[in-house]
Every structure is written in structure tokens, then in C-alpha cells.
Amino acid sequence: MAVTDARSAPARAAPGGREPSRGGVRRGGLLTPYLFLLPYLVLFVGFVLIPGVFGFWVSLHDYNYLLPGKPWVGFGNYVDLFTPGSRDSGDFWRAMAATGIFTVLSVPLLLVCPLAVALLLNRTFPGRSFFRAVFFAPYVLGVAVVGVLFRFILDPNIGLVNYYLGHPFPWTTAVPWAWVSLVGMTVWWTLGFNAIIYLAGLQDIPVELYEAARVDGASRWDEFWNVTLPGLRPVLMFVLTVTILASANMFGQSYLLTHGAPGTTTRTAIMLVAQTGFGSNRQGVAAAMSYILAVVLMAVSVLNIRLLQRREGS
């Protein structure tokens, strides 16, 4: 009688048609995926969903945590922000305009400069790993460290930059110099993160595509335009979206470097939210400001994704 190896014999079906267990763990359990997702779900509910719902509830009240009564105002806080001449409307939209100016100025630089750095660091040369670490190093610093550093370097009276230039440029007290300082500080600080993301995307592009382009007589510019950029399209979409969100939520740079000066020109929306919520103890209005900003950022993010997907499909 023939002997069949147990390892090559087909597995018997488990009762009920389920696949037999392997290594003591039953496969195909209905709760298995949810058990793996449970830790993240707990954190999401505790630190995102519940605070988000509570924040929206706060925005519907004349909320002051120091007072016992929290009168219901419905959408009154939102209506006031859209009503010209109201108490907070002017300040809010000026802060939104400052946020837009910073975003428009910083995002193109944070897209182009890190890409140029990534293209250089993607080449083979002595000390490449060292220079990769050098470009990424500023990103590990906290905003407080970077803010104090640039405050000392760009101070109009005792700053090192004006000392060596021999001219008292108002880097933190007048426009457009204040915007130049804020954008330059942010680009220096966060350039390394975007460069690393680009670098990872460049290494995922098949080398065969570049070899085929060279065989066809393509120049360096042709390779970049027809091979590199199409290969980086998903990465570019991610970097663009994350950079817009980060720039629109800028707070620490302006708070530490210019304090919103001159006047309130460089006071961003997040700065105004913080001042309204914690300085004036008007948490209801501050929450309404936050949700308007969140809706604007969600709309911009969806628009960016749609445009890039449309170009990819064309």
C-alpha cells in the first residue's frame, strides 16, 4: 500500500467549511481585523473624534471655561465671523489673509528646493550619507529652538545678519522683511523632511526607464520631465498636500520671531485662535474660527488631489 507524505496531503476542511488553523491561530475570524485596528481606533476616538465633536459643541455656545454658564448661541459665532463690522470678523479675515500670504510664499519654495536637494543627494558621491543627515538635521529641532535661534540672528538691533551686512534691515518689524524672515526660517527648518520624501520616491523609479531614455537620445532635462516627474507624481501629491496643511497651520514661527508684527500683519489664523481662546477666554468664538479654517483646508486638499489625479489620468 502506498504511503502518502503528510506534508503533501491536502488539508482537511474544518467543520463548518472554515479553513483549518495554522500554528494554533485560526484564520478567517470575523473579529481578527478589528482586533488589530483596535489600538488605533481607541487613540482616534479618544484624541480626534471626541475632541472634534466637543469642539464643535463649544463653537455653538458663548463658551468661557471660567464661567459656570455656557449660553447656547447656535451658529451665532459663525454668523458673526461672516458679518462685516462685527467684533471678530475683521481680525479673523485679516489673520486668514496673513495665513494665505505665508502659504503662497512658502509652499512653492518647499516644493522646488527640496526636490533640487533630493536630486543632488540621489547621486553617488563621497560623503553622500553625511550630507543627507546635514540637510535633515534642522527638522529634528523644535520650533522653540528654531524660533529663538532666528530671533537672535535676525534681530534688527543686535542680530548677526545686520552686523555683518552693516545695515539695519527690519527683518522682524516691517514688511516685506518679516515675510522674508518667516518664509526663510520655515524653508530652512522643514526642507529636509520634504527632501527625504522626494528621495524615497526617486529611489522607487526603475533605473530601466532612465536607461531606455538615454538609448533614445534623451537629454538630462528630457529625463527629468518625462521620467522623473511622472514617477514622482504620487509623492508630489503627498508633499503638496502636507506642505499646504503645515503652512496654513503656522503658529510657532510667527509667535516667536515677529509676535505678529508689524501690528497684526503677520498674525496667522492659528495665532488669533490661540489669543481669542486663551487670552480673551472666548473659547466658543475660537472654536468657530478653527472649524472655518478646517473646512477651507479640507476644500483646498480635495482640490489639489482632484487636479493631480486629473493630470495623471490625462
Backbone as numpy.savetxt, mean C-alpha at the origin, in Angstrom:
# Nx Ny Nz CAx CAy CAz Cx Cy Cz
-0.72 -70.28 -6.83 -1.58 -69.08 -6.83 -0.69 -67.84 -6.83
-1.05 -66.84 -7.68 -0.22 -65.63 -7.80 -0.36 -64.78 -6.56
0.78 -64.16 -6.19 0.80 -63.28 -5.03 0.86 -61.84 -5.51
-0.02 -61.01 -5.05 -0.09 -59.61 -5.46 0.56 -58.74 -4.39
1.43 -57.83 -4.84 2.08 -56.90 -3.91 1.03 -55.96 -3.34
1.05 -55.80 -2.01 0.04 -54.96 -1.36 0.15 -53.51 -1.78
1.38 -53.07 -2.16 1.55 -51.67 -2.53 0.93 -51.35 -3.88
0.87 -52.40 -4.77 0.32 -52.17 -6.10 -1.15 -52.51 -6.18
-1.72 -53.11 -5.11 -3.13 -53.47 -5.14 -3.98 -52.23 -5.01
-5.10 -52.17 -5.72 -5.96 -50.99 -5.62 -6.55 -50.87 -4.24
-6.68 -49.63 -3.78 -7.22 -49.39 -2.45 -8.71 -49.66 -2.44
-9.14 -50.28 -1.35 -10.56 -50.57 -1.21 -11.31 -49.29 -0.83
-12.48 -49.22 -1.38 -13.29 -48.04 -1.08 -13.76 -48.10 0.37
-13.72 -46.98 1.01 -14.18 -46.90 2.39 -15.69 -46.92 2.42
-16.26 -47.30 3.53 -17.73 -47.30 3.65 -18.28 -45.91 3.37
-19.38 -45.89 2.64 -19.99 -44.62 2.29 -19.40 -43.99 1.07
-18.45 -44.63 0.37 -17.87 -44.08 -0.84 -16.78 -43.07 -0.61
-16.34 -42.84 0.67 -15.30 -41.87 0.94 -13.93 -42.47 0.67
-12.98 -41.62 0.35 -11.62 -42.08 0.09 -10.98 -42.49 1.39
-10.26 -43.63 1.40 -9.66 -44.10 2.66 -8.63 -43.12 3.17
-8.40 -43.18 4.47 -7.44 -42.28 5.10 -6.03 -42.71 4.80
-5.10 -41.72 4.80 -3.68 -42.00 4.57 -2.91 -41.37 5.72
-2.08 -42.19 6.34 -1.28 -41.68 7.45 -2.12 -41.30 8.65
-3.31 -41.87 8.78 -4.13 -41.60 9.95 -5.00 -40.37 9.82
-4.94 -39.65 8.66 -5.74 -38.44 8.46 -6.73 -38.70 7.35
-8.00 -38.56 7.63 -9.01 -38.81 6.62 -9.09 -37.66 5.64
-9.03 -37.97 4.36 -9.11 -36.95 3.33 -10.57 -36.72 2.94
-10.85 -35.54 2.50 -12.18 -35.22 2.01 -13.15 -34.80 3.08
-12.69 -34.53 4.32 -13.59 -34.06 5.36 -14.17 -32.70 5.02
-15.44 -32.49 5.29 -16.09 -31.24 4.91 -15.55 -30.06 5.72
-15.11 -30.30 6.93 -14.66 -29.21 7.79 -13.17 -28.92 7.67
-12.43 -29.77 6.97 -10.97 -29.61 6.91 -10.54 -28.24 6.36
-11.06 -27.79 5.22 -10.62 -26.46 4.72 -10.93 -25.34 5.70
-12.08 -25.43 6.36 -12.47 -24.35 7.28 -11.63 -24.36 8.54
-11.16 -25.53 8.94 -10.27 -25.58 10.10 -8.93 -24.91 9.79
-8.44 -25.07 8.56 -7.21 -24.40 8.18 -7.42 -22.88 8.08
-8.61 -22.46 7.69 -8.89 -21.03 7.56 -9.28 -20.38 8.88
-9.56 -21.19 9.89 -10.07 -20.66 11.15 -9.15 -19.63 11.81
-7.82 -19.87 11.91 -6.97 -18.84 12.55 -7.06 -17.48 11.86
-7.00 -17.48 10.52 -7.11 -16.20 9.82 -8.50 -15.61 10.00
-9.54 -16.48 9.99 -10.90 -15.98 10.13 -11.09 -15.30 11.48
-10.50 -15.87 12.53 -10.61 -15.27 13.85 -9.95 -13.89 13.87
-8.76 -13.78 13.28 -8.07 -12.49 13.23 -8.83 -11.50 12.37
-9.37 -11.96 11.23 -10.11 -11.06 10.35 -11.36 -10.52 11.04
-12.10 -11.40 11.70 -13.32 -10.96 12.38 -12.98 -10.03 13.54
-11.95 -10.37 14.32 -11.62 -9.60 15.50 -10.98 -8.26 15.23
-10.15 -8.18 14.16 -9.38 -6.96 13.93 -9.78 -6.20 12.68
-10.67 -6.75 11.85 -11.10 -6.05 10.64 -12.61 -5.89 10.59
-13.34 -7.00 10.67 -14.78 -6.95 10.48 -15.49 -6.21 11.62
-15.22 -6.63 12.85 -15.89 -5.99 14.00 -15.50 -4.51 14.12
-14.20 -4.14 14.05 -13.88 -2.70 14.08 -14.50 -1.93 12.92
-14.58 -2.57 11.73 -15.18 -1.88 10.60 -16.65 -1.59 10.82
-17.39 -2.58 11.32 -18.82 -2.38 11.60 -19.01 -1.37 12.73
-18.19 -1.47 13.77 -18.30 -0.52 14.88 -17.95 0.90 14.42
-16.94 1.04 13.56 -16.59 2.36 13.06 -17.71 2.99 12.26
-18.40 2.17 11.44 -19.54 2.70 10.69 -20.66 3.11 11.64
-20.87 2.32 12.69 -21.88 2.68 13.69 -21.51 4.00 14.37
-20.23 4.19 14.66 -19.77 5.44 15.28 -20.04 6.62 14.34
-19.83 6.42 13.03 -20.03 7.52 12.07 -21.48 7.97 11.99
-22.41 7.17 12.50 -23.83 7.52 12.46 -24.27 8.21 13.76
-23.32 8.55 14.62 -23.64 9.18 15.90 -22.78 10.43 16.09
-23.27 11.32 16.94 -22.44 12.43 17.41 -21.63 11.88 18.58
-20.54 11.17 18.21 -19.85 10.30 19.15 -18.68 11.04 19.79
-18.65 11.01 21.11 -17.53 11.50 21.89 -17.34 10.53 23.04
-16.22 9.82 23.04 -16.04 8.75 24.03 -15.92 9.29 25.46
-15.73 10.60 25.62 -15.64 11.17 26.96 -17.01 11.50 27.54
-18.03 11.53 26.69 -19.36 11.88 27.15 -20.25 10.65 27.21
-21.18 10.60 28.16 -22.03 9.40 28.28 -23.01 9.25 27.13
-23.53 10.34 26.61 -24.52 10.26 25.55 -23.89 10.30 24.17
-24.39 9.45 23.28 -23.94 9.41 21.88 -25.17 9.59 20.99
-25.60 10.83 20.75 -26.85 11.05 20.00 -26.76 10.49 18.58
-27.86 9.90 18.14 -27.97 9.37 16.79 -28.18 10.52 15.81
-27.35 10.59 14.77 -27.50 11.63 13.74 -27.70 11.03 12.36
-27.71 9.71 12.26 -27.89 9.07 10.95 -26.72 9.40 10.03
-27.06 9.81 8.83 -26.02 10.18 7.86 -25.70 11.67 7.92
-26.01 12.30 9.05 -25.76 13.74 9.18 -24.30 14.10 9.06
-23.41 13.27 9.62 -21.98 13.56 9.52 -21.52 13.52 8.06
-22.04 12.58 7.29 -21.68 12.50 5.88 -22.23 13.69 5.10
-23.47 14.06 5.40 -24.10 15.19 4.70 -23.33 16.47 4.97
-22.89 16.67 6.21 -22.14 17.88 6.54 -20.83 17.96 5.77
-20.18 16.82 5.56 -18.92 16.83 4.83 -19.11 17.19 3.36
-20.29 16.94 2.82 -20.59 17.29 1.44 -21.35 18.61 1.31
-21.55 19.29 2.41 -22.27 20.56 2.40 -21.29 21.72 2.45
-21.17 22.52 1.39 -20.24 23.66 1.41 -20.60 24.64 2.53
-19.57 25.11 3.21 -19.78 26.07 4.28 -20.02 25.47 5.64
-20.12 24.13 5.73 -20.30 23.50 7.03 -19.00 23.53 7.82
-19.08 23.08 9.04 -17.93 23.18 9.94 -16.72 22.42 9.44
-16.93 21.23 8.88 -15.81 20.36 8.52 -15.61 20.18 7.03
-16.52 20.65 6.22 -16.45 20.38 4.78 -15.19 20.98 4.15
-14.91 22.23 4.42 -13.75 22.87 3.81 -12.44 22.21 4.19
-12.26 21.96 5.49 -11.03 21.32 5.95 -10.88 19.92 5.35
-12.00 19.18 5.29 -11.92 17.82 4.79 -11.51 17.77 3.33
-12.11 18.58 2.50 -11.79 18.51 1.07 -10.44 19.13 0.76
-9.99 20.08 1.57 -8.61 20.56 1.41 -7.62 19.45 1.77
-7.93 18.69 2.82 -7.07 17.56 3.18 -7.12 16.48 2.10
-8.28 16.24 1.51 -8.37 15.28 0.41 -7.56 15.75 -0.79
-7.59 17.07 -1.05 -6.79 17.61 -2.15 -5.30 17.44 -1.88
-4.88 17.67 -0.64 -3.46 17.46 -0.29 -3.08 16.00 -0.45
-3.98 15.10 -0.07 -3.73 13.67 -0.26 -3.59 13.34 -1.73
-4.46 13.92 -2.57 -4.37 13.69 -4.00 -3.09 14.22 -4.61
-2.65 15.40 -4.15 -1.40 15.97 -4.67 -0.23 15.05 -4.34
-0.16 14.61 -3.10 0.94 13.73 -2.72 0.90 12.43 -3.50
-0.29 11.88 -3.69 -0.41 10.62 -4.42 0.02 10.78 -5.87
-0.43 11.84 -6.51 -0.08 12.08 -7.92 1.42 12.30 -8.08
2.05 12.96 -7.12 3.48 13.23 -7.22 4.34 12.01 -6.90
3.91 11.19 -5.95 4.76 10.11 -5.47 4.59 8.80 -6.24
3.37 8.49 -6.67 3.13 7.19 -7.29 3.94 6.97 -8.56
3.99 7.94 -9.52 4.83 7.69 -10.72 6.29 7.42 -10.38
6.84 8.16 -9.42 8.24 7.93 -9.03 8.41 6.56 -8.38
7.42 6.13 -7.61 7.51 4.84 -6.94 7.20 3.68 -7.86
6.79 3.97 -9.08 6.64 2.94 -10.10 7.88 2.84 -10.98
8.41 3.99 -11.39 9.50 4.03 -12.36 10.85 3.79 -11.70
11.13 4.50 -10.61 12.45 4.38 -9.97 12.72 2.96 -9.46
11.80 2.32 -8.76 12.08 0.93 -8.34 12.25 -0.03 -9.51
11.52 0.22 -10.62 11.69 -0.64 -11.78 13.09 -0.50 -12.36
13.59 0.73 -12.43 14.96 0.94 -12.92 15.97 0.26 -12.00
15.76 0.38 -10.70 16.67 -0.27 -9.74 16.61 -1.79 -9.89
15.40 -2.33 -10.05 15.25 -3.78 -10.19 15.92 -4.28 -11.47
15.83 -3.53 -12.56 16.49 -3.94 -13.80 18.00 -3.98 -13.63
18.54 -3.03 -12.87 19.98 -3.02 -12.62 20.40 -4.17 -11.71
19.60 -4.40 -10.65 19.95 -5.45 -9.70 19.68 -6.85 -10.24
18.96 -6.94 -11.34 18.70 -8.24 -11.94 19.86 -8.74 -12.78
20.81 -7.85 -13.06 21.99 -8.24 -13.82 23.00 -8.93 -12.90
23.95 -9.61 -13.50 25.00 -10.30 -12.75 26.24 -9.41 -12.68
26.64 -9.04 -11.47 27.84 -8.23 -11.27 28.33 -8.46 -9.86
29.60 -8.19 -9.58 30.14 -8.41 -8.24 29.44 -7.53 -7.20
29.10 -8.09 -6.07 28.45 -7.35 -5.00 26.97 -7.14 -5.20
26.34 -7.92 -6.05 24.92 -7.72 -6.33 24.07 -7.91 -5.07
24.35 -8.92 -4.30 23.57 -9.17 -3.08 23.72 -8.03 -2.09
24.93 -7.45 -2.02 25.16 -6.32 -1.11 24.31 -5.13 -1.51
24.28 -4.81 -2.80 23.50 -3.66 -3.25 22.00 -3.91 -3.11
21.57 -5.14 -3.27 20.15 -5.44 -3.03 19.79 -5.14 -1.58
20.67 -5.52 -0.66 20.41 -5.24 0.75 20.44 -3.75 1.04
21.34 -3.01 0.38 21.45 -1.57 0.60 20.18 -0.85 0.17
19.64 -1.22 -0.99 18.44 -0.55 -1.48 17.21 -0.90 -0.64
17.19 -2.10 -0.07 16.03 -2.50 0.72 16.13 -2.03 2.17
17.33 -1.71 2.64 17.56 -1.40 4.05 16.67 -0.27 4.58
16.49 0.86 3.86 15.66 1.93 4.45 14.24 1.50 4.77
13.72 0.52 4.04 12.33 0.12 4.25 12.10 -0.52 5.61
13.13 -1.08 6.21 12.96 -1.72 7.51 12.92 -0.70 8.64
13.24 0.56 8.34 13.19 1.61 9.35 11.74 2.04 9.58
11.43 2.41 10.79 10.10 2.93 11.09 9.95 4.35 10.60
8.70 4.77 10.43 8.46 6.11 9.92 8.96 7.17 10.91
8.95 6.86 12.20 9.46 7.82 13.18 10.95 8.06 12.98
11.70 6.99 12.72 13.14 7.14 12.49 13.41 7.95 11.23
12.71 7.61 10.16 12.91 8.32 8.90 12.48 9.77 9.02
11.37 10.02 9.71 10.89 11.40 9.87 11.87 12.26 10.64
12.38 11.75 11.74 13.35 12.52 12.54 14.63 12.74 11.74
15.06 11.73 11.00 16.28 11.85 10.19 16.15 12.96 9.16
15.06 12.95 8.40 14.89 13.96 7.38 14.55 15.32 7.98
13.94 15.34 9.14 13.71 16.62 9.82 15.03 17.30 10.15
16.00 16.53 10.56 17.32 17.08 10.86 18.06 17.47 9.58
17.93 16.66 8.53 18.66 16.94 7.29 18.08 18.15 6.56
16.75 18.29 6.58 16.09 19.32 5.76 15.63 20.53 6.56
15.97 20.63 7.80 15.57 21.79 8.59 16.08 23.07 7.93
15.19 24.07 7.73 15.62 25.29 7.03 16.73 26.05 7.74
16.85 25.92 9.06 17.83 26.70 9.81 19.11 25.94 10.09
19.00 24.69 10.53 20.18 23.94 10.93 20.37 22.67 10.10
19.62 22.52 9.03 19.68 21.30 8.25 20.98 21.15 7.48
21.42 19.93 7.29 22.66 19.66 6.58 22.57 20.04 5.11
21.40 19.88 4.50 21.27 20.19 3.08 21.50 21.67 2.83
20.84 22.53 3.59 21.03 23.97 3.42 22.45 24.40 3.80
23.04 23.71 4.75 24.42 24.05 5.14 25.38 23.84 3.97
25.25 22.72 3.28 26.16 22.44 2.17 25.76 23.18 0.90
24.47 23.49 0.74 24.06 24.28 -0.43 24.39 25.76 -0.25
24.49 26.19 0.99 24.78 27.60 1.23 23.60 28.51 0.95
22.39 27.97 0.97 21.20 28.77 0.69 20.06 28.26 1.56
19.31 29.14 2.22 18.25 28.71 3.14 16.95 28.34 2.42
16.94 27.19 1.76 15.70 26.74 1.11 14.68 26.33 2.18
13.42 26.75 2.04 12.39 26.38 3.03 11.82 25.00 2.77
12.60 23.96 3.02 12.21 22.60 2.66 10.96 22.13 3.37
10.69 22.64 4.56 9.55 22.15 5.34 8.53 23.24 5.68
8.72 24.45 5.19 7.85 25.55 5.61 7.18 26.27 4.45
7.45 25.90 3.23 6.84 26.57 2.08 6.67 25.58 0.94
5.69 25.85 0.10 5.49 25.03 -1.09 6.16 25.74 -2.27
6.65 24.99 -3.27 6.53 23.53 -3.44 7.61 22.73 -2.71
8.49 23.41 -1.93 9.60 22.71 -1.30 9.11 21.64 -0.32
8.01 21.91 0.37 7.50 20.91 1.32 7.06 19.64 0.61
6.44 19.79 -0.57 6.04 18.60 -1.33 7.27 17.86 -1.85
8.28 18.60 -2.26 9.52 17.96 -2.71 10.14 17.15 -1.57
10.12 17.69 -0.37 10.69 16.99 0.77 9.90 15.75 1.11
8.57 15.86 1.13 7.74 14.72 1.48 7.85 13.60 0.45
7.81 13.97 -0.82 7.91 12.95 -1.87 9.29 12.33 -1.89
10.34 13.15 -1.78 11.70 12.61 -1.78 11.94 11.68 -0.60
11.46 12.07 0.56 11.60 11.22 1.75 10.88 9.90 1.56
9.67 9.93 1.01 8.88 8.71 0.83 9.50 7.79 -0.22
9.99 8.37 -1.31 10.62 7.55 -2.35 11.86 6.87 -1.81
12.70 7.63 -1.09 13.91 7.03 -0.52 13.57 5.91 0.45
12.51 6.11 1.23 12.16 5.16 2.28 11.54 3.88 1.73
10.65 3.98 0.75 9.87 2.82 0.30 10.29 2.27 -1.05
11.28 2.86 -1.68 11.71 2.39 -3.00 12.14 0.92 -2.96
12.81 0.51 -1.91 13.34 -0.85 -1.85 12.27 -1.91 -1.88
11.12 -1.66 -1.25 10.05 -2.66 -1.24 9.54 -2.93 -2.65
9.21 -1.86 -3.39 8.73 -2.05 -4.76 9.81 -2.67 -5.64
11.07 -2.32 -5.41 12.15 -2.88 -6.22 12.26 -4.39 -6.01
12.08 -4.85 -4.78 12.14 -6.29 -4.52 10.97 -7.01 -5.20
9.79 -6.41 -5.18 8.64 -7.01 -5.86 8.90 -7.10 -7.36
9.41 -6.02 -7.94 9.76 -6.04 -9.36 10.81 -7.10 -9.66
11.80 -7.19 -8.79 12.89 -8.14 -9.00 12.38 -9.58 -9.01
11.46 -9.88 -8.11 10.86 -11.21 -8.11 10.09 -11.47 -9.41
9.40 -10.44 -9.91 8.68 -10.60 -11.17 9.62 -10.78 -12.35
10.75 -10.07 -12.36 11.71 -10.20 -13.45 12.30 -11.61 -13.50
12.53 -12.20 -12.35 13.12 -13.53 -12.32 12.14 -14.62 -12.73
10.86 -14.29 -12.77 9.84 -15.25 -13.23 9.64 -15.23 -14.73
10.21 -14.23 -15.42 10.07 -14.16 -16.88 11.03 -15.19 -17.50
10.56 -16.08 -18.35 11.44 -17.12 -18.93 12.58 -16.51 -19.74
13.77 -17.05 -19.54 14.95 -16.56 -20.26 14.81 -16.84 -21.76
14.07 -17.88 -22.10 13.90 -18.24 -23.51 13.26 -17.11 -24.32
12.42 -16.33 -23.68 11.78 -15.22 -24.40 12.80 -14.17 -24.82
13.76 -13.88 -23.94 14.82 -12.93 -24.30 15.73 -13.51 -25.37
16.03 -14.80 -25.27 16.87 -15.42 -26.30 16.19 -15.40 -27.66
14.89 -15.67 -27.68 14.17 -15.62 -28.95 14.13 -14.21 -29.51
14.01 -13.22 -28.63 14.00 -11.83 -29.09 15.35 -11.44 -29.69
16.45 -11.89 -29.07 17.77 -11.57 -29.62 17.98 -12.25 -30.97
17.47 -13.47 -31.11 17.59 -14.15 -32.40 16.86 -13.38 -33.48
15.75 -12.77 -33.13 14.98 -11.98 -34.09 15.56 -10.60 -34.32
16.68 -10.28 -33.64 17.33 -9.00 -33.84 16.75 -7.87 -33.01
16.10 -8.17 -31.92 15.49 -7.13 -31.08 16.57 -6.38 -30.30
16.36 -5.08 -30.16 17.26 -4.26 -29.37 16.90 -4.36 -27.89
17.70 -3.70 -27.04 17.42 -3.71 -25.61 16.05 -3.09 -25.33
15.76 -2.01 -26.02 14.47 -1.35 -25.83 13.33 -2.25 -26.29
13.52 -2.96 -27.39 12.49 -3.89 -27.87 12.26 -5.01 -26.87
13.34 -5.52 -26.27 13.19 -6.56 -25.26 12.41 -6.04 -24.04
12.74 -4.82 -23.63 12.05 -4.25 -22.47 10.57 -4.02 -22.77
10.27 -3.49 -23.94 8.90 -3.11 -24.27 8.02 -4.32 -24.60
8.60 -5.32 -25.24 7.80 -6.45 -25.74 7.93 -7.72 -24.90
8.93 -7.79 -24.03 9.10 -8.98 -23.20 8.97 -8.64 -21.72
9.74 -7.64 -21.26 9.77 -7.34 -19.83 8.44 -6.78 -19.34
7.95 -5.73 -19.99 6.71 -5.11 -19.51 5.51 -6.06 -19.57
5.31 -6.80 -20.68 4.19 -7.77 -20.64 4.35 -8.83 -19.55
5.59 -9.25 -19.30 5.81 -10.25 -18.26 5.58 -9.70 -16.86
5.74 -8.38 -16.71 5.56 -7.76 -15.40 4.15 -7.20 -15.19
3.24 -7.43 -16.12 1.92 -6.81 -16.01 1.21 -7.18 -14.70
1.15 -8.45 -14.29 0.50 -8.73 -13.00 1.21 -8.08 -11.82
2.54 -8.08 -11.86 3.30 -7.45 -10.78 3.06 -5.95 -10.78
3.02 -5.35 -11.96 2.78 -3.92 -12.07 1.42 -3.55 -11.51
0.41 -4.37 -11.75 -0.91 -4.11 -11.21 -0.89 -4.14 -9.69
-0.18 -5.11 -9.13 -0.07 -5.20 -7.67 0.67 -4.00 -7.10
1.82 -3.65 -7.69 2.62 -2.54 -7.18 1.85 -1.23 -7.30
1.15 -1.02 -8.42 0.40 0.22 -8.60 -0.69 0.35 -7.55
-1.44 -0.71 -7.33 -2.55 -0.65 -6.37 -2.03 -0.43 -4.95
-1.02 -1.18 -4.56 -0.48 -1.04 -3.20 0.13 0.33 -2.99
0.81 0.86 -4.01 1.46 2.16 -3.87 0.43 3.28 -3.77
-0.64 3.20 -4.53 -1.69 4.21 -4.43 -2.32 4.19 -3.04
-2.62 3.01 -2.54 -3.22 2.91 -1.21 -2.28 3.44 -0.13
-0.99 3.09 -0.23 -0.04 3.56 0.77 0.15 5.07 0.70
0.21 5.63 -0.51 0.40 7.08 -0.65 -0.82 7.84 -0.17
-2.01 7.32 -0.47 -3.23 8.00 -0.03 -3.41 7.93 1.48
-2.76 6.98 2.14 -2.84 6.86 3.59 -1.62 7.47 4.28
-0.91 8.33 3.59 0.29 8.93 4.17 -0.08 9.78 5.40
0.63 9.54 6.47 0.40 10.27 7.72 1.70 10.66 8.41
2.53 9.66 8.68 3.72 9.90 9.50 4.69 10.89 8.90
4.90 10.83 7.58 5.86 11.74 6.95 5.47 13.20 7.16
4.20 13.51 6.87 3.75 14.88 7.01 3.68 15.31 8.47
3.25 14.40 9.32 3.12 14.72 10.73 4.48 15.03 11.36
5.51 14.32 10.96 6.83 14.48 11.57 7.68 15.53 10.86
7.52 15.66 9.54 8.42 16.51 8.78 7.90 17.94 8.65
6.65 18.12 8.27 6.12 19.46 8.02 5.05 19.87 9.01
4.50 18.94 9.78 3.38 19.22 10.68 2.20 19.83 9.94
2.05 19.49 8.65 0.96 20.03 7.85 1.24 21.38 7.25
2.39 21.97 7.56 2.73 23.32 7.09 3.09 23.29 5.59
3.05 24.49 4.96 2.65 25.79 5.53 1.15 25.87 5.76
0.76 26.31 6.92 -0.64 26.31 7.29 -1.14 24.88 7.38
-2.10 24.56 6.54 -2.62 23.19 6.45 -2.44 22.64 5.03
-1.49 23.18 4.30 -1.32 22.80 2.89 -0.95 21.34 2.74
-0.09 20.84 3.61 0.36 19.45 3.50 -0.31 18.55 4.54
-1.43 19.00 5.10 -2.19 18.16 6.03 -3.05 17.19 5.22
-2.75 15.92 5.31 -3.46 14.92 4.54 -4.76 14.52 5.23
-5.55 13.70 4.54 -6.84 13.28 5.08 -6.67 12.48 6.37
-5.67 11.62 6.41 -5.45 10.82 7.62 -5.04 11.70 8.78
-4.26 12.74 8.52 -3.90 13.68 9.58 -5.14 14.37 10.13
-6.02 14.80 9.23 -7.25 15.47 9.68 -8.14 14.52 10.46
-8.22 13.28 10.04 -9.01 12.29 10.78 -8.46 12.14 12.19
-7.14 12.04 12.31 -6.53 11.88 13.63 -6.77 13.11 14.50
-6.64 14.30 13.92 -6.85 15.51 14.69 -8.30 15.67 15.11
-9.22 15.31 14.21 -10.64 15.44 14.54 -11.06 14.40 15.57
-10.56 13.18 15.42 -10.98 12.12 16.32 -10.34 12.17 17.69
-9.03 12.49 17.74 -8.32 12.45 19.00 -8.03 13.83 19.57
-7.92 14.84 18.70 -7.68 16.20 19.18 -8.95 16.88 19.61
-9.99 16.78 18.79 -11.27 17.42 19.11 -12.26 16.47 19.75
-11.93 15.20 19.85 -12.82 14.19 20.43 -14.17 14.15 19.73
-14.13 14.21 18.41 -15.34 14.11 17.59 -15.20 12.87 16.72
-15.31 11.72 17.37 -15.05 10.46 16.69 -16.08 10.15 15.60
-17.29 10.63 15.74 -18.30 10.38 14.72 -17.94 11.02 13.39
-17.54 12.27 13.42 -17.13 12.97 12.20 -15.87 12.34 11.62
-14.91 12.00 12.49 -13.67 11.38 12.02 -13.95 10.05 11.34
-14.87 9.26 11.90 -15.21 7.99 11.27 -15.86 8.19 9.91
-16.72 9.20 9.79 -17.34 9.50 8.49 -16.28 9.90 7.47
-15.30 10.70 7.87 -14.20 11.05 6.97 -13.46 9.80 6.51
-13.21 8.90 7.43 -12.47 7.68 7.11 -13.22 6.83 6.08
-14.53 6.72 6.22 -15.28 5.88 5.31 -15.41 6.51 3.93
-15.49 7.82 3.86 -15.48 8.48 2.55 -14.15 8.24 1.85
-13.06 8.39 2.58 -11.74 8.12 2.02 -11.64 6.66 1.58
-12.17 5.74 2.38 -12.10 4.32 2.04 -12.87 4.03 0.75
-14.03 4.64 0.58 -14.82 4.42 -0.64 -14.08 4.95 -1.86
-13.46 6.12 -1.72 -12.69 6.70 -2.83 -11.53 5.77 -3.21
-10.82 5.25 -2.23 -9.68 4.38 -2.51 -10.14 3.05 -3.12
-11.26 2.52 -2.68 -11.77 1.29 -3.28 -12.14 1.52 -4.74
-12.74 2.67 -5.04 -13.11 2.98 -6.42 -11.87 3.12 -7.29
-10.84 3.78 -6.78 -9.60 3.95 -7.55 -8.93 2.60 -7.78
-8.91 1.74 -6.76 -8.29 0.42 -6.91 -9.02 -0.43 -7.95
-10.35 -0.42 -7.90 -11.12 -1.19 -8.88 -10.88 -0.65 -10.28
-10.81 0.67 -10.43 -10.56 1.27 -11.74 -9.19 0.86 -12.27
-8.17 0.87 -11.42 -6.83 0.46 -11.85 -6.82 -1.00 -12.32
-7.46 -1.87 -11.55 -7.47 -3.28 -11.91 -8.22 -3.49 -13.22
-9.34 -2.81 -13.40 -10.11 -2.96 -14.64 -9.31 -2.48 -15.84
-8.63 -1.35 -15.70 -7.85 -0.81 -16.83 -6.72 -1.74 -17.21
-5.99 -2.27 -16.23 -4.88 -3.16 -16.52 -5.37 -4.48 -17.08
-6.50 -4.98 -16.59 -7.04 -6.21 -17.15 -7.52 -6.01 -18.58
-8.08 -4.84 -18.87 -8.52 -4.56 -20.22 -7.35 -4.49 -21.19
-6.24 -3.88 -20.74 -5.05 -3.83 -21.61 -4.47 -5.22 -21.81
-4.53 -6.03 -20.75 -3.99 -7.39 -20.88 -4.83 -8.22 -21.85
-6.13 -7.98 -21.86 -7.00 -8.75 -22.75 -6.99 -8.25 -24.17
-6.55 -7.00 -24.38 -6.55 -6.43 -25.74 -5.36 -6.93 -26.55
